Amino acid sequence: MNEAIALMKRHRSIRRYKSEAIPLEHVRLAVEAGQAASTSSAIQSYCVIHVTDGLKRKKLAELTGPQEQVRRAGAFFVVCGDTRRHRLLCAREGRAYEARMEAFLLAVIDATLFAQNMALALESQGYGVCYIGGLRSQLFEVERVLTPPEGVYPLFGMCAGVADESPMERPRLGAEAVLFENKYPDDESMLGMIEAYDERYARYIERREGAGRGWSGSMTKKFAEARRVDVGEYYRSKGADFS
């Protein structure tokens, strides 16, 4: 195992942080590392908003859960898909912007690849990180805080800072449940692999919370009802075309 893989395997989501800001030079270095990620045809359809205003941080902490780490972490970032640049270029040439669903999907993929590189760069500098999907819980309210222009899509947040906790490793599905040769396995095989994972996951939850529960039950509960139902409406309001 080399050091890059070891760094990735040491990842833990950090939710408690010491009250130390991240120097701007460390932030910039992480962003530049993020920019080194692959991007489809060099479109670079992402941006990141470094939220340094205390009142905005407090409001975003409320809107994301509330999640107090959004306010307390050494830094908080909002990762966005960014099609604004391409729209401006089309407008400058007098051409319509007609990229549609493919452009939105590319922006989401590009932004995610960028963010993961950025997270690894922060972790390599000794910081902890935590992605904040709760940013999408109240996107129209987030809009009022960040006021992004048309074509810029806030996707998720990222806390970063000096960790004030050492969480246990959360077990993942076995590699056999995600790595397949030539074709996807049959449903019976997949369910068998999930059952094996459930046992490991329940032991982890029991150590962490004192009462075990399997992964499959948590996932069934999570996906058996619609959540964040206005996400599509919000992104359409920012110019996304899902056709």
Secondary structure by P-SEA (a helix, b strand, c coil): ccaaaaaaaacccccccccccccaaaaaaaaaaaaacccccccccccccccccaaaaaaaaaaaccccccccccbbbbbbbcaaaaaaaaaaacccccccaaaaaaaaaaaaaaaaaaaaaaaaabbbbbbbccccccaaaaaaaccccccccccbbbbbccccccccccccccccccccccccccaaaaaaaaaaaaaaaaaaaaaaccccccaaaaaaaacccccccaaaaaaaaaccccc
